[in-house]
Amino acid sequence: MSDAPAPSLYERGVRAAHRGYKITLSPLIGQSCRYLPTCSDYARDALLQHGPARGGWLMVKRLCKCHPFGGSGYDPVPLPSDKD
């Protein structure tokens, strides 16, 4: 038996939304993300690590960077102690 606490309703919701996106929309859009982790994985991690307000802001900033003239490469979610 594990001593880890059960995931919160928020965490389960974020993970379910991410999985739903990966199963339904991602195959239609295709694998076109220029960054690692992918934008959807980045969004999931940002929301789980930083909460809905800051995590949502980080997600929007990342999605705005993901275009043909934007950068590419490794772009991890900043640690909770990092400032923008």
C-alpha positions, 0 to 999 in steps of 0.5 A, spaced: 500 500 500 502 506 498 503 512 503 502 517 497 496 522 498 490 521 493 490 526 487 486 532 488 480 533 484 484 539 480 489 534 478 485 529 476 481 534 472 488 537 469 490 530 467 483 527 464 483 534 460 490 532 457 489 525 456 482 527 452 486 532 448 491 527 446 486 521 444 481 526 440 484 532 438 492 531 437 491 525 432 487 530 428 492 536 428 498 532 428 505 532 431 507 539 429 510 542 436 517 545 435 518 544 443 520 539 448 516 538 452 510 538 447 505 544 448 500 540 451 505 536 456 508 543 458 501 546 459 499 540 463 506 540 467 505 548 468 498 547 471 500 542 476 506 545 478 503 552 478 496 552 479 491 555 475 492 562 475 500 562 473 500 555 470 494 558 465 499 564 464 505 560 462 501 555 458 498 561 454 505 564 453 508 558 451 502 557 446 504 564 443 511 562 442 509 556 438 509 558 431 513 557 424 517 563 426 518 562 433 524 558 436 524 551 438 528 546 442 528 544 449 523 549 453 521 546 460 516 549 465 520 553 470 520 551 477 515 554 482 521 558 485 523 562 478 520 568 476 518 571 469 
